[in-house]
Structures are given as C-alpha cells and as structure tokens.
Amino acid sequence: MKAHTARLAWRDAASRLVAGEPFKKEAALAKLYSSTVAVDNAREATQVHGGYGFMNEYPVARMWRDSKILEIGEGTSEVQRMLIARELGLVG
Ligand SMILES: Cc1cc2nc3c(=O)[nH]c(=O)nc-3n(C[C@H](O)[C@H](O)[C@H](O)COP(=O)(O)OP(=O)(O)OC[C@H]3O[C@@H](n4cnc5c(N)ncnc54)[C@H](O)[C@@H]3O)c2cc1C
C-alpha cells in the first residue's frame, strides 16, 4: 500500500514535469514519502524475518541498510521538508 502510494506520488510529480507545470513541491513530497516508506517497509520486512532478517546472507538485511541512504542522498528528508514548507508559504 505504501509502495503503491509512493509510486502515485512520483508519477504525479513526473506528469507535472512533462506537462510543463510547476512540480517542485510534488517532487519533494514524492522523494520524502518514497524514502520514508522504503525505510519503514524494509524495517518491517526485517522484523518479519526475525533473526534471519539481521544476517547478511539474507537480502532483507541489505535492503534495510541500503534503504537508509534514500533519506540522505539527493537531498535529505529535512531538506525536503524545508522545500515543501517553503512552497506552501509556511517559511520565507
Ligand atoms: C553513499 C552516498 C551516496 C551519495 N550520493 C550522492 C549523489 O549521487 N548525489 C548527490 O548529490 N549527493 C550524494 N550524496 C551526498 C548526500 O546528498 C549528502 O550526504 C547529503 O546532502 C547530506 O549532506 P552531509 O552528508 O554533508 O550532511 P550535513 O549537511 O552535515 O547534514 C547532517 C544532518 O543535518 C541535517 N541538516 C543539515 N542542515 C539542516 C538544516 N538547515 N535544517 C535541518 N536539518 C539540517 C541534514 O538533513 C542531515 O540529516 C551521497 C552520500 C552518500 C553517503
């Protein structure tokens, strides 16, 4: 459900880009939401696997670790929040 919603968010931003419409807020929203749910989902998947989820032999352990960079690279989550707040006129 979260992954589906994340896809809808980036498709919305992409369709605005293609249509030549403003898309800064939608792109930031899509990046923030998608990276947040990637970490959430990877953490839950790790929990479902129990002890095996923590072992490097299982791909889920790598997915949890690797998902974290999505909240840091190409604009951190804090920066995305600042962008969204600015676009909403909440900060100068
Ligand atoms: C493996 C890896 C791959 C990367 N790949 C890329 C890439 O392909 N392209 C690219 O552009 N960059 C890439 N980066 C760099 C990444 O975008 C930066 O790490 C990121 O911008 C954060 O900068 P920083 O590490 O200097 O942290 P800092 O700027 O020191 O920030 C540290 C923390 O403080 C928060 N913070 C900083 N300023 C504020 C503020 N004013 N208000 C609130 N919170 C704040 C940040 O959100 C962060 O959580 C990569 C980094 C890594 C580790």
PDBQT file of the ligand as one rigid body, heavy atoms in Angstrom, charges set to zero:
ROOT
HETATM    1  C1  LIG A 101      26.616   6.649  -0.269  1.00  0.00    +0.000 C 
HETATM    2  C2  LIG A 101      26.310   8.098  -0.577  1.00  0.00    +0.000 A 
HETATM    3  C3  LIG A 101      25.952   8.431  -1.865  1.00  0.00    +0.000 A 
HETATM    4  C4  LIG A 101      25.675   9.752  -2.194  1.00  0.00    +0.000 A 
HETATM    5  N1  LIG A 101      25.323  10.019  -3.468  1.00  0.00    +0.000 NA
HETATM    6  C5  LIG A 101      25.023  11.266  -3.815  1.00  0.00    +0.000 A 
HETATM    7  C6  LIG A 101      24.632  11.564  -5.144  1.00  0.00    +0.000 A 
HETATM    8  O1  LIG A 101      24.579  10.676  -6.019  1.00  0.00    +0.000 OA
HETATM    9  N2  LIG A 101      24.322  12.828  -5.471  1.00  0.00    +0.000 N 
HETATM   10  C7  LIG A 101      24.355  13.814  -4.529  1.00  0.00    +0.000 A 
HETATM   11  O2  LIG A 101      24.030  14.945  -4.859  1.00  0.00    +0.000 OA
HETATM   12  N3  LIG A 101      24.741  13.569  -3.251  1.00  0.00    +0.000 NA
HETATM   13  C8  LIG A 101      25.079  12.326  -2.877  1.00  0.00    +0.000 A 
HETATM   14  N4  LIG A 101      25.479  12.069  -1.590  1.00  0.00    +0.000 N 
HETATM   15  C9  LIG A 101      25.644  13.200  -0.663  1.00  0.00    +0.000 C 
HETATM   16  C10 LIG A 101      24.366  13.382   0.108  1.00  0.00    +0.000 C 
HETATM   17  O3  LIG A 101      23.409  14.057  -0.678  1.00  0.00    +0.000 OA
HETATM   18  C11 LIG A 101      24.744  14.209   1.326  1.00  0.00    +0.000 C 
HETATM   19  O4  LIG A 101      25.277  13.274   2.247  1.00  0.00    +0.000 OA
HETATM   20  C12 LIG A 101      23.557  14.919   1.888  1.00  0.00    +0.000 C 
HETATM   21  O5  LIG A 101      23.287  16.034   1.088  1.00  0.00    +0.000 OA
HETATM   22  C13 LIG A 101      23.771  15.361   3.323  1.00  0.00    +0.000 C 
HETATM   23  O6  LIG A 101      24.908  16.196   3.393  1.00  0.00    +0.000 OA
HETATM   24  P1  LIG A 101      26.023  15.920   4.509  1.00  0.00    +0.000 P 
HETATM   25  O7  LIG A 101      26.359  14.473   4.485  1.00  0.00    +0.000 OA
HETATM   26  O8  LIG A 101      27.089  16.941   4.332  1.00  0.00    +0.000 OA
HETATM   27  O9  LIG A 101      25.255  16.187   5.878  1.00  0.00    +0.000 OA
HETATM   28  P2  LIG A 101      25.008  17.559   6.581  1.00  0.00    +0.000 P 
HETATM   29  O10 LIG A 101      24.679  18.623   5.589  1.00  0.00    +0.000 OA
HETATM   30  O11 LIG A 101      26.113  17.787   7.556  1.00  0.00    +0.000 OA
HETATM   31  O12 LIG A 101      23.650  17.221   7.381  1.00  0.00    +0.000 OA
HETATM   32  C14 LIG A 101      23.637  16.355   8.523  1.00  0.00    +0.000 C 
HETATM   33  C15 LIG A 101      22.210  16.243   9.001  1.00  0.00    +0.000 C 
HETATM   34  O13 LIG A 101      21.718  17.528   9.385  1.00  0.00    +0.000 OA
HETATM   35  C16 LIG A 101      20.555  17.844   8.658  1.00  0.00    +0.000 C 
HETATM   36  N5  LIG A 101      20.548  19.279   8.335  1.00  0.00    +0.000 N 
HETATM   37  C17 LIG A 101      21.520  19.975   7.709  1.00  0.00    +0.000 A 
HETATM   38  N6  LIG A 101      21.154  21.265   7.555  1.00  0.00    +0.000 NA
HETATM   39  C18 LIG A 101      19.924  21.364   8.100  1.00  0.00    +0.000 A 
HETATM   40  C19 LIG A 101      19.014  22.436   8.251  1.00  0.00    +0.000 A 
HETATM   41  N7  LIG A 101      19.305  23.689   7.808  1.00  0.00    +0.000 N 
HETATM   42  N8  LIG A 101      17.846  22.193   8.845  1.00  0.00    +0.000 NA
HETATM   43  C20 LIG A 101      17.527  20.935   9.297  1.00  0.00    +0.000 A 
HETATM   44  N9  LIG A 101      18.356  19.888   9.190  1.00  0.00    +0.000 NA
HETATM   45  C21 LIG A 101      19.532  20.102   8.603  1.00  0.00    +0.000 A 
HETATM   46  C22 LIG A 101      20.621  17.005   7.400  1.00  0.00    +0.000 C 
HETATM   47  O14 LIG A 101      19.305  16.779   6.863  1.00  0.00    +0.000 OA
HETATM   48  C23 LIG A 101      21.263  15.737   7.917  1.00  0.00    +0.000 C 
HETATM   49  O15 LIG A 101      20.293  14.890   8.481  1.00  0.00    +0.000 OA
HETATM   50  C24 LIG A 101      25.742  10.763  -1.207  1.00  0.00    +0.000 A 
HETATM   51  C25 LIG A 101      26.076  10.428   0.119  1.00  0.00    +0.000 A 
HETATM   52  C26 LIG A 101      26.362   9.116   0.429  1.00  0.00    +0.000 A 
HETATM   53  C27 LIG A 101      26.729   8.767   1.854  1.00  0.00    +0.000 C 
ENDROOT
TORSDOF 0
